[in-house]
Amino acid sequence: MTKRTIYMTAYDLQRLQPLIESARRYGHADVEALDLLQAEVDRAILCDPNDMPADVVTINAKVRVTDLETGKQLEFTIVFPRQADYEQKMISVLAPIGTALLGYRPGVEVEWPTPGGMRRFRIDEVTAPQRAASVA
């Protein structure tokens, strides 16, 4: 696992924390995956949505990564679980790759455990979501 500075909006944190707690309570996700997501949330530097750098992986950001084992490029959007749709390339923040990339910027390489074993990715490009000016 990569340990670098990650950034998160207070708005995303306010939505992630109850999601993590609910997933734990109802067993909707792997306990180890939830522990990893909680660790990322706990160490994140909080940013005002208007001050968040546009190239940081946030909820609803489009991300292009390279799988460092295969060289294959993947592109998807990180979303909350209810919005996840594999066909639409919308990956849940609770999925290992969603958790692994959250808060990082292009050029960073992340290593993260998945059900299929340890995976390594490089973030190549991030497209920020539209943010409402009134979001706090």
N, C-alpha and C positions, 0 to 999 in steps of 0.2 A: 504494500500500500504506500502511496505517495503521501508525504506529510509536507505540504506547502501552505502558504497563506491562501485562504479562500475568503470570498466575499459573498454576502447575502443581504437582501433587503429585509427590513423589519417586517414588511408585509408578508414575504415568503416565510419568514421564521414564525410569524403568528399563525400561519396556515399549516406549517409543517409540524410544529410541536403537538397539536391535537391529533394530527394524522398518525404520528408515531405512537402516541398513547393509545389511540383507538385500535391501531393494528396490533399492538401488544395485547390489549385486553381481549380482542376477539380472534386472535391467532390468524390474522390475514396476511402475515408475511413471516419470513424466516427470522427467528430471534437474532441470529448473528448479523443478518443484513440490517435489522433495525438498530442494533448496537452500533454498527458502523455508521449508519446515517446519523444517529444521535451524536456520536463523536464528532462528525463533520459539523453538525449544527452548533455544538458546544464551542467549537474553536473558531467559528466563522467571525469575521470582522463585519459588523453591521454597517450598512450604507443606506442613506436616504435614496429612494428610487430615482430621484432626479440627478443624484451624484454618482450613481452606479456606472462604472465604465461600460460602454456598449459591448465590449468583447468578453464579458464575464458570463459564464453559463449560469442562467437563472431558470426558474420555472417559466415555461413557454418560450424559451430561447431555442432557435434552430442551431444545431451543432453538426459539424462535419469532422469526423475523426478518421484516423488510420489505425487499423488493427496491426500492431507491430509484429505479430507472428506471421500473418498471412499477406500483409501489404494491402489488403482490401480496404477501400474507403467506404464508410457508412455515413448516412446523413439522416437525422431524425430530430424531433422536438421533444424536450423534457417536459412532462406534464404531471398533473396530479392523477392518482390511480383511476378515478372515474372517467377521465378523458383518454386514457390509454387505448390505443388502437393500432395494432401491429401493421395492418394493411395501409393505414394512413401515415405510418412511420412516426407514431406518437408513443414515446416510451415513458413508462411510469417512473417517477422519482424514487419509488420503492424498488424498482428493478436494479440489479447490481450496477449496470452501466449508468443508469440515471443517478444513483447515489455517488458513484465514482467521479463523475464529471462536474457535479454541482459545485459552483463557486470558483472554478478554475478558468484560466484564460488560454488562448492559442499559444502553441509552443510547448505547453506542459505535457509531460508524459505521465500517465497514471497506470498503476498496477493494482488490480482489484480482484478479490476472489469471486468466482461465479460458480453456479452448479456444475459447470463443465471443467472447472479448474481455474488456475490463476490466468488472468488476461491482462495484456498491456496495450494501451491505446495512446495515441498522440492527438491532442486537440489541434485541428488545423484551422477551423474557422467557426466563429460564433456570430449569429445574427440576433440582436436583441429584440425582445418582444416590444410591442407598443405599450407604453406605460401611461396610465391615466394621471393627469397632473394632481388630482385630489387624493391619490393613494398615499397613505402614510405608513 
